[in-house]
Amino acid sequence: MRISELITPARVACGVEAGSKKRVLELLGELAVADVPDLTAAEAFDSLIERERLGGTGLGHGVALPHGRLKGGRRAIGALMTLKEGIDFDAPDRQPVDLLFALLVPEHYTDEHLQILAQLAKLFSDARLCETLRGCATGAELPAAVADWERRQAAS
């Protein structure tokens, strides 16, 4: 599964203002289910916060990958967000986080969950892509940048 298949125009946002980690997770929960009628923002938030309590999902270099499992979820969904200003996300390098990808998967997606997280880690380890994403002015630019990166990876 390609990362670009996990996000839709309704599940991306640029330059979001959020003052805390909890608020970011609430906003990501809302964003993740924006076009998923069988899930609620509360379900998404609860899943993200539950996982976050087990250990921080900040990767470093201003990136975080909050993720969780959903009861009754049918497929993996993602939400991509850039923040206007970075926030503390308990990242190992203690850098403020301003680039986030939330991943929500059905409970039975054990192997798929790990495979998608590995793909996300590879994607967000590309400093050039991260700078491109941070420079996007509109939400529509975010999925296009991810899809372009995936095309370049497939060609190399």
Contact map, one row per residue, 1 for C-alpha under 8 A:
111010000000000000000000000000000000000000000000000000000000000000000000000000000000000000000000000000000000000000010000000000000000000000000000000000000000
111111000000000000000000000000000000000000000000000000000000000000000000000000000000000000000000000000000000000000000000000000000000000000000000000001000000
111111100000000000000000000000000000000000000000000000000000000000000000000000000000000000000000000000000000000000010011000000000000000000000000011000000000
011111110000000000000000000000000000000000000000000000000000000000000000000000000000000000000000000000000000000000000000000000000000000000000010011001000000
111111110000000000000000000000000000000000000000000000000000000000000000000000000000000000000000000000000000000000000000000000000000000000000000000000000000
011111110000000000000000000000000000000000000000000000000000000000000000000111100000000000000000000000000000000000000000000000000000000000000000000000000000
001111111111000000000000000000000000000000000000000000000000000000000000000011110000000000000000000000000000000000000000000000000000000000000010000000000000
000111111111000000000000000000000000000000000000000000000000000000000000000000000000000000000000000000000000000000000000000000000000000000000010000000000000
000000111111000000000000000000000000000000000000000000000000000000000000000000000000000000000000000000000000000000000000000000000000000000110010000000000000
000000111111000000000000000000100110000000000000000000000000000000000000000000000000000000000000000000000000000000000000000000000000000000000000000000000000
000000111111100000000000000000111110000000000000000000000000000000000000000001110000000000000000000000000000000000000000000000000000000000000000000000000000
000000111111110000000000000000100000000000000000000000000000000000000000000000111000000000000000000000000000000000000000000000000000000000110110000000000000
000000000011111100000000000000000000000000000000000000000000000000000000000000011100000000000000000000000000000000000000000000000000000001100000000000000000
000000000001111100000000000000000000000000000000000000000000000000000000000000001111000000000000000000000000000000000000000000000000000111100000000000000000
000000000000111110000000000000000000000000000000000000000000000000000000000000001111100000000000000000000000000000000000000000000000000010000000000000000000
000000000000111111000000000000000000000000000000000000000000000000000000000000001111000000000000000000000000000000000000000000000000000000000000000000000000
000000000000001111100000000000000000000000000000000000000000000000000000000000000011100000000000000000000000000000000000000000000000000000000000000000000000
000000000000000111111011000000000000000000000000000000000000000000000000000000000010101000000000000000000000000000000000000000000000000000000000000000000000
000000000000000011111011000000000000000000000000000000000000000000000000000000000000001000000000000000000000000000000000000000000000000000000000000000000000
000000000000000001111111000000000000000000000000000000000000000000000000000000000000001100000000000000000000000000000000000000000000000000000000000000000000
000000000000000001111111100000000000000000000000000000000000000000000000000000000000001110000000000000000000000000000000000000000000000000000000000000000000
000000000000000000011111110000000000000000000000100000000000000000000000000000000000000000000000000000000000000000000000000000000000000000000000000000000000
000000000000000001111111111000000000000000000000000000000000000000000000000000000000000000000000000000000000000000000000000000000000000000000000000000000000
000000000000000001111111111100000000000000000000000000000000000000000000000000000000000000000000000000000000000000000000000000000000000000000000000000000000
000000000000000000001111111110000000000000001001100000000000000001000000000000000000000000000000000000000000000000000000000000000000000000000000000000000000
000000000000000000000111111111000000000010001000000000000000000000000000000000000000000000000000000000000000000000000000000000000000000000000000000000000000
000000000000000000000011111111100000000000000000000000000000000000000000000000000000000000000000000000000000000000000000000000000000000000000000000000000000
000000000000000000000001111111110000000000001000000000000000000000000000000000111000000000000000000001000000000000000000000000000000000000000000000000000000
000000000000000000000000111111111000000011111001000000000000000000000000000000000000000000000000000000000000000000000000000000000000000000000000000000000000
000000000000000000000000011111111100000111011000000000000000000000000000000000000000000000000000000000000000000000000000000000000000000000000000000000000000
000000000111000000000000001111111100000010000000000000000000000000000000000000100000000000000000000000000000000000000000000000000000000000000000000000000000
000000000010000000000000000111111111000010010000000000000000000000000000000011100000000000000000000001010000000000000000000000000000000000000000000000000000
000000000010000000000000000011111111101110010000000000000000000000000000000000000000000000000000000000000000000000000000000000000000000000000000000000000000
000000000110000000000000000001111111100000000000000000000000000000000000000000000000000000000000000000000000000000000000000000000000000000000000000000000000
000000000110000000000000000000011111100000000000000000000000000000000000000000000000000000000000000000000000000000000000000000000000000000000000000000000000
000000000000000000000000000000011111111000000000000000000000000000000000000000000000000000000000000000000000000000000000000000000000000000000000000000000000
000000000000000000000000000000001111111100000000000000000000000000000000000000000000000000000000000000000000000000000000000000000000000000000000000000000000
000000000000000000000000000000000001111100000000000000000000000000000000000000000000000000000000000000000000000000000000000000000000000000000000000000000000
000000000000000000000000000000001001111110110000000000000000000000000000100000000000000000000000000000000000000000000000000000000000000000000000000000000000
000000000000000000000000000001001000111111110000000000000000000000000000000000000000000000000000000000000000000000000000000000000000000000000000000000000000
000000000000000000000000010011111000001111111000000000000000000000000000000000000000000000000000000000000000000000000000000000000000000000000000000000000000
000000000000000000000000000011000000000111111100000000000000000000000000000000000000000000000000000000000000000000000000000000000000000000000000000000000000
000000000000000000000000000010000000001111111110000000000000000000000100000000000000000000000000000000000000000000000000000000000000000000000000000000000000
000000000000000000000000000011011000001111111111000000000000000000010100000000000000000000000000000000010000000000000000000000000000000000000000000000000000
000000000000000000000000110111000000000011111111100000000000000000000000000000000000000000000000000000000000000000000000000000000000000000000000000000000000
000000000000000000000000000000000000000001111111110000000000000000000000000000000000000000000000000000000000000000000000000000000000000000000000000000000000
000000000000000000000000000000000000000000111111111000000000000000111100000000000000000000000000000000010000000000000000000000000000000000000000000000000000
000000000000000000000000100010000000000000011111111100000000000001110000000000000000000000000000000001010000000000000000000000000000000000000000000000000000
000000000000000000000100100000000000000000001111111110000000000000000000000000000000000000000000000000000000000000000000000000000000000000000000000000000000
000000000000000000000000000000000000000000000111111111000000000000010000000000000000000000000000000000000000000000000000000000000000000000000000000000000000
000000000000000000000000000000000000000000000011111111100000000001110000000000000000000000000000000000000000000000000000000000000000000000000000000000000000
000000000000000000000000000000000000000000000001111111111000000001100000000000000000000000000000000000000000000000000000000000000000000000000000000000000000
000000000000000000000000000000000000000000000000111111110000000000000000000000000000000000000000000000000000000000000000000000000000000000000000000000000000
000000000000000000000000000000000000000000000000011111110000000000000000000000000000000000000000000000000000000000000000000000000000000000000000000000000000
000000000000000000000000000000000000000000000000001111111000000000000000000000000000000000000000000000000000000000000000000000000000000000000000000000000000
000000000000000000000000000000000000000000000000000111111100000000000000000000000000000011100000000000000000000000000000000000000000000000000000000000000000
000000000000000000000000000000000000000000000000000100111110000111100000000000000000000011100000000000000000000000000000000000000000000000000000000000000000
000000000000000000000000000000000000000000000000000000011111011111000000000000000000000011110000100000000000000000000000000000000000000000000000000000000000
000000000000000000000000000000000000000000000000000000001111111110000000000000000000000000110000000000000000000000000000000000000000000000000000000000000000
000000000000000000000000000000000000000000000000000000000111111100000000000000000000000000111110100000000000000000000000000000000000000000000000000000000000
000000000000000000000000000000000000000000000000000000000011111000000000000000000000000000001010100000000000000000000000000000000000000000000000000000000000
000000000000000000000000000000000000000000000000000000000111111100000000000000000000010000100011111000000000000000000000000000000000000000000000000000000000
000000000000000000000000000000000000000000000000000000000111111110000000000000000000000000000000111100000000000000000000000100000000000000000000000000000000
000000000000000000000000000000000000000000000000000000001111011111000000000000000000000010100000101110000000000000000000000000000000000000000000000000000000
000000000000000000000000000000000000000000000000000000001110001111100000000000000000000000000000000111100000000000000001000000000000000000000000000000000000
000000000000000000000000100000000000000000000001001100001100000111110000000000000000000000000000000111100000000000000000000000000000000000000000000000000000
000000000000000000000000000000000000000000000011001100001000000011111000000000000000000000000000000001110000000000000000000000000000000000000000000000000000
000000000000000000000000000000000000000000010011011000000000000001111100000000000000000000000000000000111000000000000000000000000000000000000000000000000000
000000000000000000000000000000000000000000000010000000000000000000111110000000000000000000000000000000011110000000000000000000000000000000000000000000000000
000000000000000000000000000000000000000000110010000000000000000000011111100000000000000000000000000000011110000000000000000000000000000000000000000000000000
000000000000000000000000000000000000000000000000000000000000000000001111100000000000000000000000000000000110000000000000000000000000000000000000000000000000
000000000000000000000000000000000000000000000000000000000000000000000111110000000000000000000000000000000110000000000000000000000000000000000000000000000000
000000000000000000000000000000000000001000000000000000000000000000000111111100000000000000000000000000001110000000000000000000000000000000000000000000000000
000000000000000000000000000000000000000000000000000000000000000000000001111100000000000000000000000000001100000000000000000000000000000000000000000000000000
000000000000000000000000000000000000000000000000000000000000000000000000111110000000000000000000000000001100000000000000000000000000000000000000000000000000
000001000000000000000000000000000000000000000000000000000000000000000000111111000000000000000000000000111100000000000000000000000000000000000000000000000000
000001100000000000000000000000010000000000000000000000000000000000000000001111100000000000000000000000111000000000000000000000000000000000000000000000000000
000001100010000000000000000000010000000000000000000000000000000000000000000111110000000000000000000011110000000000000000000000000000000000000000000000000000
000001100011000000000000000100110000000000000000000000000000000000000000000011111000000000000000000011100000000000000000000000000000000000000000000000000000
000000100011100000000000000100000000000000000000000000000000000000000000000001111100000000000000001111000000000000000000000000000000000000000100000000000000
000000000001111100000000000100000000000000000000000000000000000000000000000000111110000000000000001110000000000000000000000000000000000000000000000000000000
000000000000111100000000000000000000000000000000000000000000000000000000000000011111000000000000011100000000000000000000000000000000110000000000000000000000
000000000000011111000000000000000000000000000000000000000000000000000000000000001111110000000000111000000000000000000000000000000000000000000000000000000000
000000000000011110000000000000000000000000000000000000000000000000000000000000000111110000000000010000000000000000000000000000000000000000000000000000000000
000000000000001011000000000000000000000000000000000000000000000000000000000000000011111000000000010000000000000000000000000000000000000000000000000000000000
000000000000000000000000000000000000000000000000000000000000010000000000000000000011111100000001110000000000000000000000000000000000000000000000000000000000
000000000000000001111000000000000000000000000000000000000000000000000000000000000000111110000001110000000000000000000000000000000000000000000000000000000000
000000000000000000011000000000000000000000000000000000000000000000000000000000000000011111100111100000000000000000000000000000000000000000000000000000000000
000000000000000000001000000000000000000000000000000000011100000100000000000000000000001111100101100000000000000000000000000000000000000000000000000000000000
000000000000000000000000000000000000000000000000000000011100000000000000000000000000000111110100000000000000000000000000000000000000000000000000000000000000
000000000000000000000000000000000000000000000000000000011111010100000000000000000000000111111111100000000000000000000000000000000000000000000000000000000000
000000000000000000000000000000000000000000000000000000000111000000000000000000000000000001111110000000000000000000000000000000000000000000000000000000000000
000000000000000000000000000000000000000000000000000000000001100000000000000000000000000000111110000000000000000000000000000000000000000000000000000000000000
000000000000000000000000000000000000000000000000000000000001000000000000000000000000000111111111000000000000000000000000000000000000000000000000000000000000
000000000000000000000000000000000000000000000000000000000001110000000000000000000000000100111111100000000000000000000000000000000000000000000000000000000000
000000000000000000000000000000000000000000000000000000000000010000000000000000000000011110100111110000000000000000000000000000000000000000000000000000000000
000000000000000000000000000000000000000000000000000000000101111100000000000000000010011110100011111100000000000000000000000000000000000000000000000000000000
000000000000000000000000000000000000000000000000000000000000011000000000000000000111111000000001111100000000000000000000000000000000010000000000000000000000
000000000000000000000000000000000000000000000000000000000000011100000000000000011110000000000000111110000000000000000000000000000100110000000000000000000000
000000000000000000000000000000000000000000000000000000000000001111000000000000011100000000000000111111000000000000000000000000000000000000000000000000000000
000000000000000000000000000000000000000000000000000000000000000111000000000001111000000000000000001111100000000000000000000000000000000000000000000000000000
000000000000000000000000000100010000000000000001000000000000000011100000000001110000000000000000000111110000000000000000000000000000000000000000000000000000
000000000000000000000000000000000000000000000000000000000000000011110000000111100000000000000000000011111000000000000000000000000000000000000000000000000000
000000000000000000000000000000010000000000010011000000000000000000111100000111000000000000000000000001111100000000000000000000000000000000000000000000000000
000000000000000000000000000000000000000000000000000000000000000000011100111110000000000000000000000000111110100010000000000000000000000000000000000000000000
000000000000000000000000000000000000000000000000000000000000000000001111111100000000000000000000000000011111100000000000000000000000000000000000000000000000
000000000000000000000000000000000000000000000000000000000000000000001111100000000000000000000000000000001111110000000000000000000000000000000000000000000000
000000000000000000000000000000000000000000000000000000000000000000000000000000000000000000000000000000000111110000000000000000000000000000000000000000000000
000000000000000000000000000000000000000000000000000000000000000000000000000000000000000000000000000000001111111110000000000000000000000000000000000000000000
000000000000000000000000000000000000000000000000000000000000000000000000000000000000000000000000000000000011111111000000000000000000000000000000000000000000
000000000000000000000000000000000000000000000000000000000000000000000000000000000000000000000000000000000000111111100000000000000000000000000000000000000000
000000000000000000000000000000000000000000000000000000000000000000000000000000000000000000000000000000000000111111110000000000000000000000000000000000000000
000000000000000000000000000000000000000000000000000000000000000000000000000000000000000000000000000000001000111111111000000000000000000000000000000000000000
000000000000000000000000000000000000000000000000000000000000000000000000000000000000000000000000000000000000011111111100000000000000000000000000000000000000
000000000000000000000000000000000000000000000000000000000000000000000000000000000000000000000000000000000000001111111110000000000000000000000000000000000000
101000000000000000000000000000000000000000000000000000000000000000000000000000000000000000000000000000000000000111111111000000000000000000000000000000000000
000000000000000000000000000000000000000000000000000000000000000000000000000000000000000000000000000000000000000011111111100000000000000000000000000000000000
000000000000000000000000000000000000000000000000000000000000000000000000000000000000000000000000000000000000000001111111110000000000000000000000000000000000
001000000000000000000000000000000000000000000000000000000000000000000000000000000000000000000000000000000000000000111111111000000000000000000000000000000000
001000000000000000000000000000000000000000000000000000000000000010000000000000000000000000000000000000000000000000011111111100000000000000000000000000000000
000000000000000000000000000000000000000000000000000000000000000000000000000000000000000000000000000000000000000000001111111110000000000000000000000000000000
000000000000000000000000000000000000000000000000000000000000000000000000000000000000000000000000000000000000000000000111111111000000000000000000000000000000
000000000000000000000000000000000000000000000000000000000000000000000000000000000000000000000000000000000000000000000011111111001000000000000000000010000000
000000000000000000000000000000000000000000000000000000000000001000000000000000000000000000000000000000000000000000000001111111101100000000000000000000000000
000000000000000000000000000000000000000000000000000000000000000000000000000000000000000000000000000000000000000000000000111111100100000000000000000000000000
000000000000000000000000000000000000000000000000000000000000000000000000000000000000000000000000000000000000000000000000011111111100000000000000000000000000
000000000000000000000000000000000000000000000000000000000000000000000000000000000000000000000000000000000000000000000000000111111110000000000000000000000000
000000000000000000000000000000000000000000000000000000000000000000000000000000000000000000000000000000000000000000000000000001111111000000000000000000000000
000000000000000000000000000000000000000000000000000000000000000000000000000000000000000000000000000000000000000000000000001101111111100000000000110010000000
000000000000000000000000000000000000000000000000000000000000000000000000000000000000000000000000001000000000000000000000000111111111110000000000000000000000
000000000000000000000000000000000000000000000000000000000000000000000000000000000000000000000000000000000000000000000000000000111111111000000000000000000000
000000000000000000000000000000000000000000000000000000000000000000000000000000000000000000000000000000000000000000000000000000011111111100000000100000000000
000000000000000000000000000000000000000000000000000000000000000000000000000000000100000000000000001000000000000000000000000000001111111100001100100000000000
000000000000000000000000000000000000000000000000000000000000000000000000000000000100000000000000011000000000000000000000000000000111111100000000000000000000
000000000000000000000000000000000000000000000000000000000000000000000000000000000000000000000000000000000000000000000000000000000011111110000000000000000000
000000000000010000000000000000000000000000000000000000000000000000000000000000000000000000000000000000000000000000000000000000000001111111101100000000000000
000000000000011000000000000000000000000000000000000000000000000000000000000000000000000000000000000000000000000000000000000000000000001111101000000000000000
000000000000110000000000000000000000000000000000000000000000000000000000000000000000000000000000000000000000000000000000000000000000000111111100000000000000
000000001001110000000000000000000000000000000000000000000000000000000000000000000000000000000000000000000000000000000000000000000000000111111110000000000000
000000001001000000000000000000000000000000000000000000000000000000000000000000000000000000000000000000000000000000000000000000000000000001111111000000000000
000000000000000000000000000000000000000000000000000000000000000000000000000000000000000000000000000000000000000000000000000000000000100111111111100000000000
000000000001000000000000000000000000000000000000000000000000000000000000000000010000000000000000000000000000000000000000000000000000100101111111110000000000
000100111001000000000000000000000000000000000000000000000000000000000000000000000000000000000000000000000000000000000000000000000000000000111111111000000000
000000000000000000000000000000000000000000000000000000000000000000000000000000000000000000000000000000000000000000000000000000000000000000011111111100000000
000000000000000000000000000000000000000000000000000000000000000000000000000000000000000000000000000000000000000000000000000000001001100000001111111110000000
001100000000000000000000000000000000000000000000000000000000000000000000000000000000000000000000000000000000000000000000000000001000000000000111111111000000
001100000000000000000000000000000000000000000000000000000000000000000000000000000000000000000000000000000000000000000000000000000000000000000011111111100000
000000000000000000000000000000000000000000000000000000000000000000000000000000000000000000000000000000000000000000000000000000000000000000000001111111110000
000000000000000000000000000000000000000000000000000000000000000000000000000000000000000000000000000000000000000000000000001000001000000000000000111111111000
010100000000000000000000000000000000000000000000000000000000000000000000000000000000000000000000000000000000000000000000000000000000000000000000011111111100
000000000000000000000000000000000000000000000000000000000000000000000000000000000000000000000000000000000000000000000000000000000000000000000000001111111110
000000000000000000000000000000000000000000000000000000000000000000000000000000000000000000000000000000000000000000000000000000000000000000000000000111111111
000000000000000000000000000000000000000000000000000000000000000000000000000000000000000000000000000000000000000000000000000000000000000000000000000011111111
000000000000000000000000000000000000000000000000000000000000000000000000000000000000000000000000000000000000000000000000000000000000000000000000000001111111
000000000000000000000000000000000000000000000000000000000000000000000000000000000000000000000000000000000000000000000000000000000000000000000000000000111111
000000000000000000000000000000000000000000000000000000000000000000000000000000000000000000000000000000000000000000000000000000000000000000000000000000011111
